[in-house]
Amino acid sequence: MSNQYKQAGVDIEAGYQAVSRIKRHVARTTIPGVVGNLGGFGGLFDLNASGKYREPILVSGTDGVGTKLVLAQTAGIHDTIGIDAVAMCANDILTVGARPLFFLDYIACGKLNPDTMEAIVAGVAEGCVQAGCALIGGEMAEHPGVMPDEEYDIAGFCVGVVEKSEMITGETIQAGDLLIGLPSSGVHSNGFSLIRKILAENNLWHDKSLIKELLTPTRIYTEEVKSLKAKGMAHITGGGFIENIPRILPKGLGAKISRGTWHIHEIFNFIQSKGNIPEEEMYNLYNMGIGMVVAVSPEDIPQGATVIGQVLQGEGVIL
């Protein structure tokens, strides 16, 4: 039966090999609360393991990495894209004050290559270590006839927990509060359809150093947000500053961003120049060097923080 299945395009033995090889990477992510071993039908986590939550609120987030995958597959660099998958989910749940607990991934491929799968999951495990959560399960699925042999896609979801009384909702944000910018590591995982268009139009797919820079994994902010007395946090993903910052502001409030108060990665100037993109559109597409925006009271600004703007009466974002 397995030979017939293999002739149909699914290699069960390769799947077994891949699962065996990823177990050591998964082991790196074990934290208090993990129950059982990898390989069961469901991932288990004991929410009472810490014993510190009286009214725990579970927070979940799910995402993929978009067409950044095309760059990873073209360059043959597969060990960072998993970090992106974790980051996109973990950073989202951080915005409400949640501590990431566990992550599960889903990888679909045309043909299962154990080397590639191990590299991808090694990246997922590294992302989980950075986020402080456990990788407790996942799925690798071959889709012969649906996807080309060398292609794959990855998505996942993260679950975290926050004490109900400590949730960050944005409700207490008021005019006069300041906006702290936490630096990004680069483009992160949004806007790559436009980037691929720019690469093609400017014959830049051969530029290995550029592709490698674009594949810099998304920064994970678990440790950085711990010490902040945040009233609200916006993860700057698709929609950039223009769409994401208003999501945390109460009705009747807007934000003034003071451009020039932080370092903008040269990669964004490169994208803007090569793509002939208006500056305001760049702020509506990319993070422009700021991966997380945190609203705090003026008296709660920590030493050394980069203040990039202020909350004002009004609506929207003024650049």
C-alpha positions as CSV (number, residue, x, y, z in Angstrom):
1,M,0.0,0.0,0.0
2,S,2.8,2.4,0.9
3,N,4.5,1.7,-2.5
4,Q,1.2,2.6,-4.3
5,Y,0.9,5.8,-2.2
6,K,4.5,6.7,-3.0
7,Q,3.8,6.3,-6.7
8,A,0.9,8.6,-6.2
9,G,3.3,11.2,-4.9
10,V,3.3,10.8,-1.1
11,D,6.4,9.3,0.6
12,I,5.4,8.1,4.0
13,E,8.9,7.0,4.9
14,A,10.2,10.5,4.2
15,G,7.5,11.8,6.6
16,Y,8.6,9.4,9.3
17,Q,12.2,10.5,8.8
18,A,11.3,14.2,9.0
19,V,9.3,13.7,12.2
20,S,12.2,11.8,13.8
21,R,14.7,14.6,12.8
22,I,12.7,17.5,14.2
23,K,12.2,16.0,17.7
24,R,15.5,17.4,18.9
25,H,14.5,20.9,17.7
26,V,11.2,20.7,19.5
27,A,12.9,19.6,22.7
28,R,14.6,23.0,22.8
29,T,11.3,24.7,23.3
30,T,10.1,22.8,26.3
31,I,8.8,25.1,29.1
32,P,6.8,24.4,32.4
33,G,3.3,23.3,31.4
34,V,4.2,21.1,28.5
35,V,2.5,17.7,28.9
36,G,3.5,14.5,27.0
37,N,5.7,14.1,24.0
38,L,5.6,15.1,20.3
39,G,3.6,12.7,18.1
40,G,0.2,12.5,19.7
41,F,-3.0,13.5,18.1
42,G,-3.2,16.7,20.1
43,G,-0.7,19.0,21.8
44,L,-1.2,19.3,25.6
45,F,-0.4,22.2,27.9
46,D,-1.2,22.5,31.6
47,L,-2.4,26.1,32.2
48,N,-2.0,25.7,36.0
49,A,1.7,24.9,35.8
50,S,2.7,28.4,36.8
51,G,0.1,28.6,39.5
52,K,0.0,32.4,39.3
53,Y,-3.2,33.1,37.3
54,R,-6.5,33.8,39.2
55,E,-8.5,34.9,36.2
56,P,-6.6,33.7,33.2
57,I,-7.6,34.9,29.7
58,L,-6.4,32.8,26.8
59,V,-5.3,34.8,23.8
60,S,-4.7,33.3,20.4
61,G,-3.3,34.5,17.1
62,T,-2.8,32.8,13.7
63,D,-0.8,33.9,10.6
64,G,1.6,32.9,7.9
65,V,4.5,34.6,6.3
66,G,3.0,35.5,2.9
67,T,5.1,35.5,-0.2
68,K,8.3,36.0,1.7
69,L,8.3,32.2,1.2
70,V,9.2,32.7,-2.5
71,L,12.5,34.4,-1.6
72,A,13.3,31.6,0.9
73,Q,12.6,28.9,-1.7
74,T,14.5,30.7,-4.5
75,A,17.5,31.2,-2.3
76,G,17.4,27.8,-0.7
77,I,17.4,29.4,2.8
78,H,14.9,27.5,4.8
79,D,16.0,27.9,8.5
80,T,14.7,31.4,9.1
81,I,11.2,31.4,7.7
82,G,10.0,29.4,10.7
83,I,11.1,32.3,13.0
84,D,8.9,34.6,10.9
85,A,5.9,32.3,11.3
86,V,6.2,32.3,15.1
87,A,6.9,36.0,15.2
88,M,3.8,37.0,13.3
89,C,1.6,35.2,15.7
90,A,3.5,35.8,19.0
91,N,3.9,39.5,18.4
92,D,0.1,39.8,17.8
93,I,-0.8,38.3,21.1
94,L,1.8,40.3,23.0
95,T,-0.2,43.5,22.2
96,V,-2.8,42.6,24.8
97,G,-0.3,41.7,27.4
98,A,-0.3,38.0,26.9
99,R,2.6,35.7,27.6
100,P,3.0,33.2,24.7
101,L,2.5,29.7,26.0
102,F,2.6,27.4,23.0
103,F,2.7,27.3,19.2
104,L,1.6,24.8,16.5
105,D,2.7,24.9,12.9
106,Y,1.3,23.6,9.6
107,I,3.6,23.0,6.7
108,A,2.2,22.0,3.3
109,C,4.6,20.9,0.5
110,G,4.6,19.4,-3.0
111,K,7.1,16.8,-2.0
112,L,8.4,16.2,1.5
113,N,12.1,16.7,1.7
114,P,13.4,15.7,5.2
115,D,16.3,18.2,5.0
116,T,14.1,21.1,4.1
117,M,11.5,20.2,6.7
118,E,14.1,19.9,9.4
119,A,15.5,23.3,8.5
120,I,12.0,24.9,8.5
121,V,11.1,23.4,11.9
122,A,14.5,24.3,13.3
123,G,13.5,27.9,12.5
124,V,10.1,27.4,14.2
125,A,11.9,26.1,17.3
126,E,14.2,29.0,17.4
127,G,11.3,31.4,17.1
128,C,9.6,29.6,20.0
129,V,12.7,29.9,22.1
130,Q,12.8,33.7,21.3
131,A,9.1,34.1,22.1
132,G,9.4,32.0,25.3
133,C,6.8,29.5,24.2
134,A,6.7,25.7,23.5
135,L,6.3,24.0,20.2
136,I,3.8,21.3,21.1
137,G,2.7,20.0,17.8
138,G,2.2,20.6,14.1
139,E,1.5,19.0,10.7
140,M,3.5,18.3,7.6
141,A,1.3,17.5,4.6
142,E,2.4,16.5,1.1
143,H,0.2,17.8,-1.7
144,P,1.3,16.2,-4.9
145,G,-0.5,17.5,-7.9
146,V,-1.6,20.6,-6.0
147,M,1.8,22.2,-5.3
148,P,5.1,21.8,-7.3
149,D,7.6,19.4,-5.7
150,E,9.9,22.1,-4.4
151,E,7.3,24.5,-3.0
152,Y,6.0,24.7,0.5
153,D,3.8,27.0,2.7
154,I,3.9,27.5,6.4
155,A,1.3,28.9,8.8
156,G,0.8,28.5,12.5
157,F,-1.0,29.7,15.6
158,C,0.1,30.8,19.1
159,V,-1.8,30.7,22.3
160,G,-0.9,32.8,25.3
161,V,-2.3,33.8,28.6
162,V,-2.8,37.1,30.5
163,E,-4.3,37.9,33.9
164,K,-7.7,39.5,33.3
165,S,-6.8,42.5,35.4
166,E,-3.6,43.0,33.5
167,M,-5.0,43.0,29.9
168,I,-3.8,45.8,27.7
169,T,-6.8,47.1,25.9
170,G,-6.0,50.7,24.8
171,E,-9.0,51.9,26.7
172,T,-7.0,54.2,29.0
173,I,-5.0,55.9,26.2
174,Q,-5.6,59.6,26.2
175,A,-4.4,62.7,24.4
176,G,-0.8,63.6,25.5
177,D,0.3,60.0,25.9
178,L,3.6,59.2,24.1
179,L,4.4,56.5,21.5
180,I,7.5,54.4,21.9
181,G,8.9,52.7,18.9
182,L,10.6,49.3,19.2
183,P,13.1,48.7,16.3
184,S,12.4,46.2,13.6
185,S,15.0,43.8,12.2
186,G,14.2,44.8,8.7
187,V,11.2,44.3,6.4
188,H,9.8,41.5,8.6
189,S,7.0,39.6,6.8
190,N,4.8,42.0,4.9
191,G,4.8,43.7,1.5
192,F,6.7,41.0,-0.3
193,S,4.4,40.8,-3.3
194,L,5.6,44.3,-4.1
195,I,9.2,43.5,-3.3
196,R,9.1,40.5,-5.7
197,K,7.7,42.8,-8.4
198,I,10.6,45.2,-7.7
199,L,13.2,42.4,-7.8
200,A,11.8,41.2,-11.2
201,E,11.6,44.6,-12.8
202,N,15.1,45.6,-11.8
203,N,16.7,42.1,-12.5
204,L,17.7,41.7,-8.9
205,W,16.9,38.1,-8.2
206,H,20.5,37.2,-8.7
207,D,21.7,39.5,-5.9
208,K,22.3,37.0,-3.1
209,S,23.2,39.5,-0.4
210,L,20.0,41.5,-1.1
211,I,17.9,38.4,-0.9
212,K,19.6,37.3,2.3
213,E,18.9,40.8,3.9
214,L,15.3,40.6,2.8
215,L,15.1,37.2,4.5
216,T,16.2,38.6,7.9
217,P,13.7,37.1,10.3
218,T,11.0,39.1,12.0
219,R,12.0,40.4,15.4
220,I,10.1,38.9,18.4
221,Y,9.3,41.4,21.2
222,T,8.5,39.1,24.2
223,E,11.4,40.3,26.3
224,E,11.3,44.0,25.3
225,V,7.7,44.6,26.2
226,K,7.9,43.0,29.7
227,S,9.2,46.1,31.4
228,L,7.0,48.6,29.7
229,K,3.9,50.1,31.4
230,A,1.9,49.9,28.2
231,K,-1.5,51.3,27.7
232,G,-1.7,50.0,24.2
233,M,0.5,48.2,21.7
234,A,0.4,48.0,17.9
235,H,2.2,45.3,16.0
236,I,3.3,47.1,12.7
237,T,2.5,44.5,10.1
238,G,0.5,44.8,6.9
239,G,-1.0,48.3,6.7
240,G,2.1,49.8,8.3
241,F,1.7,52.8,10.6
242,I,-1.5,54.1,8.9
243,E,-3.7,51.1,9.6
244,N,-2.2,49.5,12.7
245,I,-1.8,52.4,15.1
246,P,-5.5,53.5,15.0
247,R,-6.5,49.9,16.0
248,I,-5.3,50.6,19.6
249,L,-6.7,54.1,20.0
250,P,-10.0,55.0,21.6
251,K,-12.6,56.8,19.4
252,G,-11.8,60.4,18.9
253,L,-8.0,60.0,19.2
254,G,-5.3,60.0,16.6
255,A,-1.5,60.0,16.5
256,K,1.2,62.3,15.3
257,I,4.4,60.5,14.2
258,S,7.6,62.5,14.4
259,R,9.6,61.2,11.4
260,G,13.3,61.4,11.8
261,T,13.3,60.3,15.5
262,W,14.4,56.8,14.7
263,H,16.8,54.9,12.3
264,I,15.2,53.8,9.1
265,H,16.9,50.8,7.6
266,E,18.5,51.4,4.3
267,I,16.5,48.5,2.8
268,F,13.4,50.7,3.0
269,N,15.1,53.5,1.1
270,F,16.1,50.9,-1.5
271,I,12.6,49.6,-1.9
272,Q,11.2,53.1,-2.2
273,S,13.7,54.2,-4.7
274,K,13.6,51.1,-6.9
275,G,9.8,50.8,-6.8
276,N,9.2,54.6,-7.2
277,I,6.9,54.5,-4.2
278,P,5.6,57.7,-2.6
279,E,6.7,58.1,1.0
280,E,3.3,58.1,2.6
281,E,2.5,54.8,0.8
282,M,5.7,53.3,2.3
283,Y,4.3,54.1,5.8
284,N,1.1,52.3,4.7
285,L,2.9,49.2,3.6
286,Y,6.0,48.7,5.7
287,N,7.2,49.0,9.3
288,M,9.9,51.5,8.2
289,G,12.2,50.3,11.0
290,I,9.6,50.2,13.8
291,G,8.1,46.8,14.5
292,M,6.0,47.6,17.6
293,V,4.5,50.9,18.7
294,V,3.7,51.2,22.4
295,A,1.5,53.9,24.0
296,V,2.5,55.0,27.5
297,S,2.0,57.9,29.9
298,P,4.7,60.6,29.7
299,E,5.8,59.7,33.3
300,D,6.3,56.0,32.3
301,I,8.8,56.5,29.5
302,P,11.8,54.3,30.3
303,Q,15.3,55.6,30.1
304,G,16.7,55.2,26.6
305,A,13.3,54.6,24.9
306,T,12.8,56.0,21.4
307,V,9.8,58.3,21.4
308,I,8.4,58.5,17.9
309,G,5.1,60.3,18.4
310,Q,2.2,61.4,20.5
311,V,-1.5,60.7,20.9
312,L,-3.7,63.7,19.9
313,Q,-7.3,64.6,19.7
314,G,-8.7,63.7,16.3
315,E,-8.6,60.6,14.0
316,G,-6.0,58.7,12.0
317,V,-2.2,59.1,11.8
318,I,-0.4,62.3,10.9
319,L,3.0,61.7,9.5
